[in-house]
Amino acid sequence: MKNFKTFLKEGSVKFEDHDADDSDFKALLKKNGLKAKTKGDVTTVTGPDPKIQKMLKTMRMEKDKEGYAVLESLNLEAVDKDMVIELKLYIENDAMLYKQRLIPIVKNIQKKMKSGKYDHKKAPKLWMYLVDDGAKKYQKEFPGVKFGKPERLAVAQEFADEYKDEIEAQDGAMF
């Protein structure tokens, strides 16, 4: 019975400037049996606390002290810099990843910048799709090599910073 009571504990998390109409977000809410209400720029998600934690983990987020969802913190001291460089170079030099992931991500960011909806804090999450695919492909090619989450997050942050600067330098027109 103790576990059942813990499961029933209600929780909530707030998302600031979040697109509550996003189909992936709605699907994640439905999958976890959570409810969302938007008031102004803040979307509040409520439901069983373990389900909220599961949703945040899926989104690579955590809850801060004020109850807002934020990207997982990155401890740069725990990152193997050689692994970060290796993965980033591998991704940049793989034509398929470039064509199928990198170009669409840059085009998406260009659209968001043009419309004024770009949020650089959320950008690493977008780049993680490319980085995760790159890490999987690298591991298939070189069995036994594993990239930890801190390394992958560091690569995603580097891509986000680098391409933001590049898009701005080219007045929003890269591809």
SEPA-494228 format. One record per residue (C-alpha): residue in one letter; x, y, z. Coordinates in Angstrom, 2 decimals. Layout:
N
A / X / Y / Z $
...
END
This chain:
175
M / 0.00 / 0.00 / 0.00 $
K / 2.90 / 2.36 / 0.63 $
N / 3.82 / 2.44 / -3.07 $
F / 0.20 / 3.11 / -4.04 $
K / 0.01 / 6.15 / -1.74 $
T / 3.27 / 7.46 / -3.15 $
F / 1.91 / 7.06 / -6.67 $
L / -1.20 / 9.07 / -5.79 $
K / 0.84 / 12.05 / -4.58 $
E / -0.15 / 14.93 / -6.83 $
G / 2.51 / 17.08 / -8.36 $
S / 2.86 / 19.91 / -10.81 $
V / 5.47 / 21.54 / -12.99 $
K / 5.39 / 24.85 / -14.87 $
F / 6.66 / 25.43 / -18.40 $
E / 7.39 / 29.04 / -19.31 $
D / 7.04 / 30.15 / -22.95 $
H / 6.27 / 26.55 / -23.98 $
D / 4.20 / 25.57 / -27.00 $
A / 1.40 / 23.61 / -25.27 $
D / -0.18 / 22.89 / -28.66 $
D / 2.87 / 20.93 / -29.84 $
S / 1.74 / 17.44 / -30.90 $
D / 4.71 / 15.70 / -29.23 $
F / 4.02 / 17.51 / -25.96 $
K / 0.32 / 16.58 / -26.11 $
A / 1.18 / 12.94 / -26.85 $
L / 3.58 / 12.85 / -23.89 $
L / 0.89 / 14.28 / -21.61 $
K / -1.64 / 11.72 / -22.82 $
K / 0.81 / 8.83 / -22.50 $
N / 1.53 / 9.76 / -18.87 $
G / -2.07 / 10.61 / -17.97 $
L / -1.26 / 14.24 / -17.17 $
K / -3.30 / 17.43 / -17.61 $
A / -2.11 / 20.84 / -18.74 $
K / -3.55 / 24.34 / -18.34 $
T / -2.09 / 27.41 / -19.99 $
K / -2.46 / 30.87 / -18.53 $
G / -0.55 / 33.59 / -20.34 $
D / 3.02 / 32.39 / -20.99 $
V / 2.93 / 29.63 / -18.35 $
T / 1.68 / 26.09 / -18.92 $
T / 1.10 / 24.12 / -15.71 $
V / 1.12 / 20.33 / -15.93 $
T / -0.54 / 18.40 / -13.10 $
G / -0.87 / 14.74 / -12.21 $
P / 0.84 / 12.01 / -10.19 $
D / 4.34 / 13.19 / -9.25 $
P / 6.10 / 10.01 / -10.53 $
K / 4.44 / 10.50 / -13.93 $
I / 5.56 / 14.13 / -14.03 $
Q / 9.12 / 13.06 / -13.21 $
K / 8.96 / 10.46 / -16.00 $
M / 7.74 / 13.08 / -18.49 $
L / 10.51 / 15.50 / -17.47 $
K / 13.13 / 12.75 / -17.86 $
T / 11.81 / 11.99 / -21.36 $
M / 12.12 / 15.70 / -22.22 $
R / 15.64 / 15.83 / -20.73 $
M / 14.44 / 18.33 / -18.17 $
E / 14.22 / 18.68 / -14.41 $
K / 12.21 / 20.78 / -11.99 $
D / 13.89 / 23.77 / -10.35 $
K / 13.18 / 25.07 / -6.81 $
E / 10.34 / 27.31 / -8.01 $
G / 8.63 / 24.39 / -9.78 $
Y / 9.61 / 25.37 / -13.33 $
A / 10.87 / 22.89 / -15.92 $
V / 14.47 / 23.57 / -16.95 $
L / 16.97 / 21.68 / -19.09 $
E / 19.09 / 19.21 / -17.17 $
S / 22.16 / 20.86 / -15.76 $
L / 25.46 / 20.08 / -17.40 $
N / 28.57 / 19.62 / -15.30 $
L / 31.31 / 20.55 / -17.76 $
E / 34.05 / 19.36 / -15.40 $
A / 32.74 / 15.79 / -15.63 $
V / 32.90 / 15.81 / -19.44 $
D / 35.60 / 13.92 / -21.33 $
K / 36.65 / 16.68 / -23.74 $
D / 38.34 / 14.24 / -26.13 $
M / 35.12 / 12.25 / -26.47 $
V / 33.19 / 15.49 / -27.12 $
I / 35.61 / 16.50 / -29.88 $
E / 35.57 / 12.99 / -31.38 $
L / 31.78 / 12.80 / -31.54 $
K / 31.38 / 16.34 / -32.87 $
L / 33.93 / 15.75 / -35.64 $
Y / 32.31 / 12.43 / -36.54 $
I / 28.89 / 14.07 / -36.85 $
E / 30.20 / 17.03 / -38.86 $
N / 31.95 / 14.70 / -41.32 $
D / 29.09 / 12.24 / -41.87 $
A / 27.22 / 13.20 / -45.05 $
M / 24.03 / 11.35 / -44.14 $
L / 23.74 / 12.96 / -40.69 $
Y / 24.49 / 16.34 / -42.24 $
K / 21.81 / 15.96 / -44.89 $
Q / 19.11 / 14.21 / -42.84 $
R / 19.50 / 15.89 / -39.44 $
L / 21.74 / 18.96 / -39.42 $
I / 20.24 / 20.84 / -42.37 $
P / 16.61 / 20.40 / -41.17 $
I / 17.59 / 21.53 / -37.65 $
V / 19.29 / 24.66 / -39.02 $
K / 16.28 / 25.43 / -41.23 $
N / 13.98 / 25.02 / -38.21 $
I / 16.13 / 27.39 / -36.16 $
Q / 16.20 / 29.91 / -39.03 $
K / 12.38 / 29.90 / -39.11 $
K / 12.17 / 30.37 / -35.35 $
M / 14.69 / 33.21 / -35.42 $
K / 12.85 / 34.92 / -38.27 $
S / 9.51 / 34.72 / -36.42 $
G / 11.09 / 35.80 / -33.12 $
K / 10.27 / 32.53 / -31.31 $
Y / 13.83 / 31.25 / -31.01 $
D / 14.87 / 30.35 / -27.45 $
H / 18.55 / 29.51 / -27.16 $
K / 17.98 / 27.71 / -23.84 $
K / 15.83 / 25.14 / -25.67 $
A / 18.18 / 24.75 / -28.64 $
P / 20.40 / 22.00 / -27.13 $
K / 17.33 / 19.79 / -26.79 $
L / 16.74 / 20.12 / -30.53 $
W / 20.39 / 19.37 / -31.32 $
M / 20.24 / 16.23 / -29.14 $
Y / 18.34 / 14.45 / -31.94 $
L / 21.36 / 14.86 / -34.21 $
V / 23.85 / 14.05 / -31.44 $
D / 22.00 / 10.90 / -30.31 $
D / 21.80 / 9.66 / -33.91 $
G / 25.49 / 10.45 / -34.39 $
A / 26.45 / 8.60 / -31.19 $
K / 24.43 / 5.53 / -32.24 $
K / 26.00 / 5.50 / -35.70 $
Y / 29.49 / 5.92 / -34.21 $
Q / 28.89 / 3.02 / -31.81 $
K / 27.79 / 0.78 / -34.68 $
E / 30.92 / 1.64 / -36.62 $
F / 33.24 / 1.39 / -33.60 $
P / 31.81 / -1.17 / -31.15 $
G / 32.83 / -0.76 / -27.54 $
V / 32.85 / 3.03 / -27.61 $
K / 30.09 / 4.65 / -25.57 $
F / 29.31 / 8.33 / -25.24 $
G / 27.89 / 9.30 / -21.87 $
K / 25.06 / 11.74 / -21.45 $
P / 27.32 / 14.59 / -20.29 $
E / 29.42 / 14.27 / -23.46 $
R / 26.35 / 14.18 / -25.70 $
L / 24.84 / 17.21 / -23.96 $
A / 28.14 / 19.08 / -24.34 $
V / 28.19 / 18.33 / -28.09 $
A / 24.57 / 19.50 / -28.41 $
Q / 25.40 / 22.73 / -26.57 $
E / 28.42 / 23.32 / -28.83 $
F / 26.28 / 22.83 / -31.95 $
A / 23.60 / 25.17 / -30.55 $
D / 26.11 / 27.92 / -29.77 $
E / 28.07 / 27.52 / -32.99 $
Y / 25.10 / 27.49 / -35.37 $
K / 23.29 / 30.32 / -33.58 $
D / 26.34 / 32.51 / -34.13 $
E / 26.70 / 31.34 / -37.74 $
I / 23.03 / 31.96 / -38.61 $
E / 23.19 / 35.43 / -37.05 $
A / 26.42 / 36.20 / -38.92 $
Q / 24.73 / 35.32 / -42.21 $
D / 21.59 / 37.35 / -41.40 $
G / 19.45 / 34.26 / -40.96 $
A / 20.12 / 32.71 / -44.38 $
M / 22.35 / 29.65 / -44.23 $
F / 20.54 / 27.11 / -46.38 $
END
